[in-house]
Amino acid sequence: MTRVVFMGTPDFAVPALRQLITQAEVVGVVTQPDRPAGRGRQLRPSPIKEVAIAADIPVYQPERLRSDEAVAPLREWAPDIIVVAAFGQILRANVLDLPPAGCLNIHASLLPRWRGASPIQHAILMGDAESGISLMKMDVGLDTGPVYVSQALKLAPDETAQTLHDRLAELGGNLLADHLDAIVSGELVPQLQDDTLATYAPRIDKAAGLIEWQRSAVEIDRQIRAMTPWPGAFTHWEGDSLRVLAARPVEVDGRGPAGSVWQLDDQLLVQTGAGSLQLLDLQLAGKKATAAADFLRGRPHFLDAQL
């Protein structure tokens, strides 16, 4: 049975680890250290650590995996292959060259499109018709290694980063299960990426959620869906942050400038640079989420506001 070390941290990596547990010998799991979370800021283990502990798999949580000393536990586990999924650290040659079959990364895009930390969000932001999973042999570059296999899936019109994340996580686990043996045996040979087709998806930060109303309604709709659930798309009203949880673009224009709130029949709308955005669900800072109609009912002066 193939000896595997698994390296991963968040929920995205869980389906892959569960698949490996059923078909390989997972000799160790490497994940990020426990981090403070929640209102009490108590240390919380990663989702991957919880799965590993439940399966009685040894867990290693280094702050940095750089020195030969830090890599020593991996060497002692003597894996045939290391499988990586959203681990959260850059790996150096002393890890990449350790197992005979190398290190395999489960990447949430159709490489070479969307190399980098936030491929899911960027696929939605740019209006891509499809996304997918690539199983890639890792090298020292940023998602530049040769690809063993990719599988695409279509994006739904209302796709959010959360729904796409969940679908790709399951696809990644299934694709790994289907091809692991052929990868380890050398039967499946990875193919070089075409660097001329590469695009990059830098890490999303909180500022990426700020809505610029001069952009088109279609672009803002993509932004809202790409920023769901984090960091959330938001605007400002009366000095407070106002999150737009759900909306949809409509091909109508009001008379005001971009960012002006107006109403058409029962639709609460914001004028954009092209078309209007119908607000569906909103959340004012410190308040509960509410349907747009209820929000307006409690705050009638929101109508005709300038965001």
C-alpha positions in Angstrom: 0.0 0.0 0.0 1.3 3.5 -0.9 2.8 5.4 2.0 1.5 9.0 2.0 2.2 12.1 4.0 -0.7 14.5 3.7 -0.1 18.3 4.0 -3.2 20.5 4.3 -5.1 22.8 6.7 -8.6 24.1 5.8 -11.9 22.4 4.9 -10.9 22.4 1.2 -8.4 19.6 2.0 -10.7 17.4 4.0 -12.3 15.3 1.1 -8.8 14.5 -0.2 -7.5 13.3 3.2 -10.6 11.2 3.7 -10.2 9.6 0.3 -6.5 8.8 1.1 -7.4 7.2 4.4 -9.6 4.7 2.5 -7.1 3.7 -0.2 -3.6 4.4 1.1 -1.4 4.2 4.2 -1.4 7.8 5.5 1.7 7.7 7.7 1.5 11.3 8.8 -0.3 14.6 8.5 1.3 18.0 8.4 -0.9 21.0 9.1 -0.7 24.5 10.4 -0.4 25.1 14.2 -3.6 25.6 16.2 -4.8 29.2 15.8 -6.9 31.5 18.1 -10.5 31.7 16.8 -13.9 32.8 17.8 -14.9 35.5 20.3 -12.9 33.8 23.1 -9.8 33.6 20.9 -9.2 30.0 22.1 -6.8 27.9 20.2 -8.6 25.8 17.6 -7.2 22.9 15.6 -7.4 22.9 11.8 -10.1 20.8 10.1 -7.4 18.5 8.8 -6.0 18.0 12.3 -9.4 17.0 13.5 -9.8 14.4 10.8 -6.3 13.0 11.4 -6.8 12.6 15.1 -10.1 10.9 14.6 -8.3 8.4 12.3 -5.3 8.0 14.7 -2.9 9.4 12.2 0.3 11.2 13.6 0.1 15.0 13.3 3.0 17.4 12.9 2.4 21.2 13.2 5.5 23.2 12.4 5.5 27.0 12.4 7.9 26.9 9.4 8.9 23.9 7.3 12.2 25.2 6.1 15.2 23.8 7.9 16.4 20.2 7.6 15.6 19.9 11.3 12.0 20.9 10.7 11.7 18.4 7.8 13.2 15.5 9.9 9.8 14.1 10.9 8.7 13.8 7.3 11.9 12.0 6.5 11.3 9.5 9.3 7.8 8.8 7.9 9.5 7.7 4.6 6.5 8.5 2.3 6.3 7.3 -1.3 4.5 10.6 -2.1 3.5 13.7 -0.3 0.0 15.0 -1.2 -0.6 18.8 -0.6 -3.9 20.6 -0.5 -4.1 24.2 0.7 -1.3 23.6 3.2 -0.6 27.3 3.7 3.2 27.3 3.5 5.7 27.5 0.6 7.6 24.2 0.3 11.3 24.2 -0.4 13.5 21.6 -2.2 14.2 19.7 1.0 10.6 18.7 1.1 9.8 18.6 -2.7 12.7 16.1 -3.3 12.1 13.9 -0.3 9.6 11.3 -1.5 10.4 9.1 -4.5 7.2 10.1 -6.4 7.6 13.8 -5.4 5.0 16.1 -4.1 1.5 16.3 -5.6 -0.6 19.4 -5.2 -4.4 19.6 -5.6 -4.9 23.0 -7.1 -8.4 24.6 -7.5 -8.1 25.8 -11.1 -7.4 24.6 -14.6 -3.7 25.4 -14.7 -2.0 27.4 -16.0 -5.1 29.7 -15.5 -5.2 31.1 -12.0 -1.9 30.2 -10.4 -1.7 31.5 -6.9 -3.6 31.7 -3.6 -7.1 32.7 -4.6 -8.1 30.8 -7.8 -11.7 30.2 -6.8 -12.5 33.9 -6.2 -10.8 35.0 -9.4 -12.6 32.5 -11.6 -15.9 34.1 -10.4 -14.6 37.7 -10.5 -13.6 37.3 -14.1 -16.8 35.6 -15.2 -15.2 32.3 -16.2 -17.6 29.8 -17.6 -15.7 26.9 -15.9 -13.2 26.1 -13.2 -11.8 22.8 -12.1 -9.1 20.8 -10.3 -5.5 20.2 -11.5 -3.3 17.5 -10.0 0.2 19.0 -10.3 3.7 17.8 -9.6 5.1 20.5 -7.4 8.3 22.4 -8.1 9.9 25.4 -6.5 7.7 27.9 -8.5 4.3 29.2 -7.8 2.0 26.5 -9.2 4.3 26.1 -12.2 4.9 22.4 -12.1 3.8 19.9 -14.7 0.2 18.7 -14.5 -0.8 15.0 -14.3 -4.5 15.5 -14.9 -7.2 18.2 -14.8 -11.0 18.0 -14.7 -13.3 20.9 -15.4 -16.8 21.8 -14.0 -19.2 24.4 -15.2 -19.9 27.5 -13.0 -23.6 28.1 -12.2 -25.0 31.6 -12.9 -25.4 32.1 -9.1 -22.1 30.5 -8.1 -20.4 31.8 -5.0 -16.9 31.3 -3.7 -18.5 29.0 -1.0 -20.4 26.8 -3.4 -17.5 26.5 -5.8 -15.1 25.8 -3.0 -17.3 22.9 -1.8 -17.7 21.5 -5.3 -14.0 21.7 -6.1 -13.0 20.2 -2.7 -15.1 17.1 -3.5 -13.8 17.0 -7.1 -10.2 17.2 -5.8 -10.7 14.2 -3.5 -12.3 12.1 -6.2 -9.7 13.0 -8.9 -6.9 12.1 -6.4 -8.6 8.8 -5.7 -8.9 8.0 -9.4 -5.3 8.7 -10.3 -3.1 8.3 -7.2 -1.9 4.8 -8.1 -1.0 5.7 -11.6 0.9 8.8 -10.4 2.9 6.8 -7.9 3.7 4.0 -10.3 4.9 6.5 -13.0 2.2 5.3 -15.4 0.7 8.8 -15.5 3.3 11.2 -16.8 2.8 14.9 -16.0 2.7 17.4 -18.9 4.5 20.8 -18.8 2.2 23.9 -18.5 2.1 26.5 -21.2 3.5 29.5 -19.4 2.3 31.8 -22.1 -1.3 31.1 -21.0 -0.6 31.6 -17.3 -2.8 34.0 -15.2 -2.4 34.8 -11.6 -4.8 34.9 -8.6 -3.1 36.9 -5.8 -4.4 36.4 -2.3 -7.8 38.1 -1.6 -7.8 40.6 1.3 -10.6 42.4 3.1 -10.3 45.5 0.9 -11.2 43.4 -2.1 -14.8 43.4 -0.8 -15.3 47.2 -1.2 -17.9 47.9 -3.9 -17.0 50.5 -6.5 -20.4 51.6 -7.8 -18.9 53.0 -11.0 -18.3 49.5 -12.2 -21.0 47.6 -14.1 -23.8 45.8 -12.4 -22.6 42.5 -13.9 -19.1 43.1 -12.5 -20.4 44.0 -9.0 -22.6 40.9 -9.0 -19.5 38.8 -9.7 -17.7 40.6 -6.9 -20.4 39.9 -4.4 -20.5 36.2 -5.3 -16.7 35.9 -5.3 -16.4 37.5 -1.8 -19.0 35.2 -0.3 -18.5 34.2 2.5 -15.2 36.1 3.1 -14.4 38.9 3.1 -17.9 39.8 2.0 -18.8 42.6 -0.4 -19.6 45.9 1.3 -20.3 49.6 0.8 -20.7 52.5 3.3 -23.9 54.2 4.4 -24.1 56.9 7.1 -20.6 56.1 8.3 -21.3 52.4 8.8 -20.3 49.4 6.8 -23.2 47.8 4.9 -22.7 44.3 3.5 -24.5 43.3 0.4 -25.1 39.6 1.0 -27.1 38.9 -2.2 -28.0 40.9 -5.2 -28.6 40.5 -9.0 -27.9 42.7 -12.0 -30.8 44.2 -13.9 -30.7 46.0 -17.2 -32.4 49.2 -16.1 -31.0 52.6 -15.2 -32.2 55.2 -12.8 -31.7 58.9 -13.1 -29.1 59.4 -10.5 -25.3 58.9 -10.5 -23.5 55.6 -9.8 -24.2 54.6 -6.2 -27.6 56.2 -5.9 -30.4 54.1 -4.3 -33.7 54.0 -6.1 -36.8 51.9 -6.4 -38.7 50.3 -9.3 -42.0 48.6 -8.3 -40.9 46.4 -5.5 -37.2 46.3 -6.4 -34.7 48.1 -4.3 -31.9 49.1 -6.7 -28.6 50.8 -6.8 -27.4 52.6 -10.0 -24.0 51.4 -11.2 -21.8 52.4 -14.1 -23.8 50.2 -16.4 -27.2 48.9 -15.3 -28.5 48.7 -11.8 -28.0 46.2 -9.0 -31.1 44.8 -7.2 -30.4 44.4 -3.5 -31.8 41.2 -2.1 -30.1 40.7 1.3 -28.3 43.3 3.4 -26.4 43.4 6.8 -25.6 46.7 8.5 -22.5 46.6 10.8 -23.5 45.1 14.2 -26.9 44.1 13.0 -28.5 40.9 11.8 -28.8 40.1 8.1 -32.2 41.0 6.6 -34.0 41.0 3.3 -33.8 44.2 1.4 -37.5 44.9 1.7 -37.4 44.6 5.5 -34.2 46.7 5.6 -36.0 49.5 3.7 -39.1 49.2 5.8 -37.1 49.9 8.9 -35.0 52.6 7.3 -37.2 54.4 4.7 -34.6 57.1 4.4 -32.3 54.6 2.8 -34.2 55.3 -0.4 -32.5 58.0 -2.4 -29.3 57.5 -0.4 -25.9 57.9 -2.2 -23.6 55.0 -1.4 
